Amino acid sequence: MRWTLENEHVLWRTIFETQNLTLDLDKIAEAWLGDDKPTARAIKEHLEKFRKGSKSGNSMTFSMSRKRAGGDDSAVPTPRKKRTSKKVKKEKEDDEDDALLGSKEE
């Protein structure tokens, strides 16, 4: 047998139709040879084309980490400013009002 592109497709389609598979897409992406590596999501989307064409009830599941693309776990988020309490805001507004009233009375 000659392994043409068409025969490769038949092989994958037959595997997807006859087997129950779980693929770790992160490992596949990491092991990809060359500099132009696909992401786990790109692999998932590509393999889903074969899965959608499957006519059997066999299952294929994909596992991926939930990292964001390009996300760096070591990045430190910018801290948020603390919110001023309502009580402090009210006191500040009262002081400003008193200052305005005091300057008008003079």
Backbone torsions as a table, in degrees:
resi	resn	phi	psi	omega
1	MET	NA	141.8	176.2
2	ARG	-100.7	133.5	-178.7
3	TRP	-90.3	82.5	176.0
4	THR	-83.4	171.5	177.7
5	LEU	-60.2	-39.4	178.9
6	GLU	-63.9	-41.5	178.5
7	ASN	-67.2	-33.8	175.6
8	GLU	-61.8	-43.0	178.8
9	HIS	-64.1	-40.9	178.1
10	VAL	-62.9	-41.5	178.4
11	LEU	-59.0	-51.9	-178.8
12	TRP	-63.3	-42.7	179.8
13	ARG	-61.9	-41.3	179.4
14	THR	-66.2	-40.7	177.2
15	ILE	-61.3	-47.6	-177.6
16	PHE	-65.2	-31.4	-178.6
17	GLU	-81.8	-24.2	-173.3
18	THR	-111.4	-8.7	-174.6
19	GLN	-122.4	155.0	169.6
20	ASN	-101.0	118.7	-173.4
21	LEU	-123.4	147.7	166.6
22	THR	-129.1	120.2	-176.9
23	LEU	-111.9	131.5	174.9
24	ASP	-90.8	98.6	-173.3
25	LEU	-69.9	-27.5	176.5
26	ASP	-64.4	-42.7	179.3
27	LYS	-65.9	-39.2	178.3
28	ILE	-63.0	-45.1	-179.5
29	ALA	-63.6	-40.7	179.4
30	GLU	-65.8	-36.7	-176.2
31	ALA	-83.7	-5.8	-177.2
32	TRP	-60.0	132.6	-179.1
33	LEU	-81.8	150.8	177.2
34	GLY	94.2	175.5	-178.4
35	ASP	-85.5	-28.4	-177.4
36	ASP	-91.5	83.8	-175.7
37	LYS	-96.0	136.9	175.4
38	PRO	-78.9	157.5	174.4
39	THR	-81.7	165.1	177.6
40	ALA	-60.8	-37.9	179.4
41	ARG	-65.8	-40.1	179.0
42	ALA	-63.6	-39.9	178.2
43	ILE	-64.2	-44.3	180.0
44	LYS	-58.3	-49.0	-178.5
45	GLU	-62.9	-36.9	179.8
46	HIS	-68.8	-44.0	-178.9
47	LEU	-70.7	-25.9	178.2
48	GLU	-64.4	-26.1	176.0
49	LYS	-60.2	-41.5	178.3
50	PHE	-70.3	-40.5	-177.3
51	ARG	-65.4	-38.8	-179.5
52	LYS	-64.7	-30.1	179.1
53	GLY	-80.6	-6.6	-178.0
54	SER	-70.2	138.8	-177.4
55	LYS	-103.9	-4.5	-175.2
56	SER	-97.1	173.9	178.8
57	GLY	-91.7	7.3	179.7
58	ASN	-70.2	155.1	-174.5
59	SER	-112.0	151.1	171.9
60	MET	-135.3	125.1	178.4
61	THR	-119.4	152.8	179.8
62	PHE	-117.4	138.5	173.7
63	SER	-118.1	137.2	178.2
64	MET	-145.1	153.8	172.8
65	SER	-74.1	163.3	-177.9
66	ARG	-97.1	23.9	177.9
67	LYS	-67.7	147.0	172.7
68	ARG	-78.3	147.9	177.9
69	ALA	-63.1	130.3	179.2
70	GLY	75.7	2.4	-179.3
71	GLY	-74.0	140.4	179.5
72	ASP	-115.3	115.7	-177.5
73	ASP	-65.0	-22.1	-176.8
74	SER	-83.5	-7.6	-179.1
75	ALA	-69.0	134.2	-179.4
76	VAL	-96.0	126.3	-179.6
77	PRO	-70.6	153.9	177.4
78	THR	-72.6	128.5	-179.2
79	PRO	-68.4	146.0	178.2
80	ARG	-84.7	152.7	175.9
81	LYS	-73.6	143.2	177.5
82	LYS	-70.6	139.6	-179.5
83	ARG	-79.2	136.7	178.2
84	THR	-73.5	133.4	-179.2
85	SER	-68.5	157.7	-179.7
86	LYS	-62.8	-36.4	-179.0
87	LYS	-63.3	-45.7	-179.4
88	VAL	-65.5	-40.2	178.2
89	LYS	-61.2	-44.6	-179.4
90	LYS	-61.9	-44.4	179.4
91	GLU	-62.6	-40.4	-179.3
92	LYS	-64.5	-43.9	178.8
93	GLU	-63.6	-41.1	178.7
94	ASP	-62.4	-42.4	178.6
95	ASP	-62.8	-40.7	179.0
96	GLU	-66.1	-40.8	178.3
97	ASP	-63.4	-43.4	178.8
98	ASP	-61.5	-40.4	-179.6
99	ALA	-65.0	-40.7	179.2
100	LEU	-67.4	-42.7	179.8
101	LEU	-66.3	-38.5	179.9
102	GLY	-64.6	-36.9	-179.1
103	SER	-74.9	-26.9	178.9
104	LYS	-76.8	-30.8	-177.8
105	GLU	-71.7	-24.3	-176.6
106	GLU	-77.1	NA	NA
